[in-house]
Amino acid sequence: MSIRKIIYKILLKIKYRNIKFKKEGRNCLYRYLNSVFSSPQNIELGDNVSIGPKADFDAAGGIKIGNGVIFAPEVIIYSRNHNYDVDLQALPFDNVCWLSSVKIEDYVWVGRRCIILPGVTIGKGAVIAAGSVVVKDVEPFAVVGGNPAKFIKYRNIERFKQLEKEENPSVYERFKHKKLLKKKDE
């Protein structure tokens, strides 16, 4: 490993060592590269959560993430929004925001560059396709995609429950294996 990479890793650890989440489960894996965690004291992480690089979690209204959730790079989660109600004084005339928590249940897979908006609950085992904008709740085991995210199909629930009962390696263990991290040309 080059000195440059060693220094870079040390600087990342220094930058992010002071992040204190409300709750942090075991074996969580973060790739901090350019990630932003606004109001981390309102973020709850379950066990074996993997967050890809360039994540942007705005947790002013609260974000609760279950066990075994995997976030691809560049996922954005908002838990607050601007007031746009025309009956009230609204943007651009005020700075009022409304807060609404986001809940992501166990074993959800969120694809690259997804945006999850305030007040959304994503059910257990759901898959969110890359580039989706999630504006409403997602049912358990559903596969959704698009802008706005729409139902595509259900996952094989029986197979999912079978795999859930078996002893599968945690996200942390999967990333520890060097052979999985090697590039093709090595």
C-alpha positions in Angstrom: 0.0 0.0 0.0 1.4 3.4 -0.9 2.1 6.1 1.6 -0.5 8.3 -0.1 -3.3 5.7 0.5 -2.2 5.2 4.1 -2.4 9.0 4.7 -5.7 9.2 3.0 -7.2 6.4 5.2 -5.9 8.1 8.3 -7.4 11.4 7.3 -10.8 9.8 6.7 -10.7 8.2 10.1 -9.9 11.5 11.7 -12.7 13.3 9.8 -15.4 10.8 10.6 -14.3 9.5 14.1 -16.5 12.1 15.8 -19.7 11.1 14.1 -22.1 9.8 16.7 -25.2 8.1 15.6 -28.2 7.7 17.9 -27.8 4.0 17.6 -25.2 1.9 15.8 -25.5 -1.8 15.4 -22.7 -4.4 15.1 -20.6 -4.8 11.9 -21.7 -1.7 10.2 -19.6 -0.8 7.1 -19.3 2.8 5.9 -17.4 4.1 2.9 -17.0 7.7 4.1 -15.7 9.1 0.8 -17.5 12.4 0.5 -20.5 11.2 2.5 -22.6 13.7 4.4 -24.6 12.7 7.6 -26.6 15.8 8.7 -28.0 15.4 12.2 -26.3 12.0 12.8 -27.8 12.0 16.3 -31.1 11.2 14.6 -29.8 8.2 12.7 -30.4 4.7 14.0 -28.5 1.9 12.3 -29.2 -1.8 12.8 -26.6 -4.6 12.6 -24.7 -5.4 9.4 -25.6 -2.1 7.6 -23.5 -1.2 4.5 -23.4 2.4 3.3 -21.7 3.2 0.0 -19.6 6.2 -0.7 -21.0 9.7 -1.4 -24.1 9.0 0.7 -26.2 12.0 1.8 -28.4 11.4 4.8 -30.4 14.4 6.1 -31.7 13.1 9.4 -33.3 16.2 10.9 -36.6 14.3 11.1 -35.1 11.0 12.0 -33.9 8.0 9.9 -34.2 4.4 11.2 -32.4 1.7 9.3 -33.0 -2.0 10.1 -30.6 -5.0 10.0 -28.7 -6.1 6.9 -29.6 -3.0 4.8 -27.3 -2.3 1.8 -26.9 1.1 0.3 -25.1 1.5 -3.0 -23.1 4.7 -3.7 -24.7 8.1 -3.9 -27.9 7.3 -2.1 -29.8 10.4 -0.7 -32.3 10.3 2.2 -34.3 13.3 3.2 -36.3 13.5 6.4 -37.3 17.2 6.0 -38.8 19.3 3.3 -39.7 22.9 2.7 -43.1 24.4 3.3 -44.8 24.8 0.0 -48.5 25.1 1.1 -50.0 28.1 -0.7 -52.4 28.8 2.1 -49.6 29.7 4.4 -46.5 31.9 4.1 -44.3 29.6 2.0 -41.0 29.5 0.1 -39.3 31.7 -0.8 -40.9 33.9 1.9 -40.0 31.8 4.9 -37.5 29.2 6.0 -40.0 26.8 7.7 -39.3 23.1 7.1 -41.5 20.2 8.1 -39.9 17.0 9.5 -41.0 13.5 8.7 -39.0 10.4 9.6 -37.8 7.7 7.2 -37.9 4.0 8.2 -36.1 1.3 6.2 -36.8 -2.1 7.5 -34.5 -5.2 7.6 -32.7 -6.6 4.5 -33.5 -3.8 2.1 -31.3 -3.2 -0.9 -31.1 0.4 -2.2 -29.5 0.9 -5.6 -27.1 3.6 -6.8 -28.3 7.2 -6.8 -31.7 6.6 -5.3 -33.5 9.4 -3.5 -35.8 8.6 -0.6 -38.1 11.5 0.4 -39.5 12.3 3.9 -42.1 10.2 5.5 -41.4 7.0 3.5 -41.3 3.5 5.0 -39.6 0.8 3.0 -40.7 -2.7 3.9 -38.6 -5.7 4.8 -36.7 -7.3 1.9 -37.6 -4.6 -0.6 -35.3 -3.7 -3.5 -35.1 -0.1 -4.8 -33.8 0.0 -8.4 -30.9 2.4 -9.2 -31.9 6.0 -9.9 -35.3 5.6 -8.3 -37.1 8.4 -6.4 -39.1 6.9 -3.6 -42.0 9.3 -2.7 -44.4 6.8 -0.9 -44.2 3.7 1.2 -42.8 0.5 -0.4 -44.4 -2.9 0.5 -42.3 -5.7 2.0 -40.5 -7.8 -0.6 -41.4 -5.5 -3.4 -39.1 -4.5 -6.2 -39.7 -0.8 -7.3 -38.0 1.5 -9.7 -38.4 4.8 -11.6 -39.2 8.4 -11.0 -41.5 8.2 -9.0 -40.7 4.7 -7.9 -43.4 2.2 -9.0 -44.0 -1.4 -8.2 -42.3 -3.9 -10.6 -42.8 -7.2 -8.9 -42.4 -9.2 -5.7 -39.3 -11.1 -4.7 -39.4 -14.8 -4.1 -40.6 -14.6 -0.5 -40.3 -18.3 0.3 -36.6 -18.3 -0.8 -35.9 -15.1 1.1 -37.3 -16.6 4.3 -35.3 -19.7 3.8 -32.1 -17.7 3.3 -32.9 -15.6 6.3 -33.0 -18.7 8.5 -29.7 -20.0 7.3 -26.4 -18.8 8.7 -25.3 -16.3 6.1 -22.1 -14.2 6.5 -22.7 -10.6 7.6 -22.1 -7.7 5.3 -18.9 -7.1 7.3 -17.6 -10.6 6.8 -18.4 -10.5 3.1 -16.3 -7.3 2.7 -13.4 -8.7 4.7 -12.5 -11.3 2.1 -9.7 -10.0 -0.1 -10.6 -12.1 -3.0 -13.9 -10.3 -3.3 -12.2 -6.9 -3.4 -9.6 -7.7 -6.1 -9.9 -6.1 -9.5 -10.4 -8.3 -12.5 -6.9 -7.6 -13.9 -5.2 -8.8 -10.7 
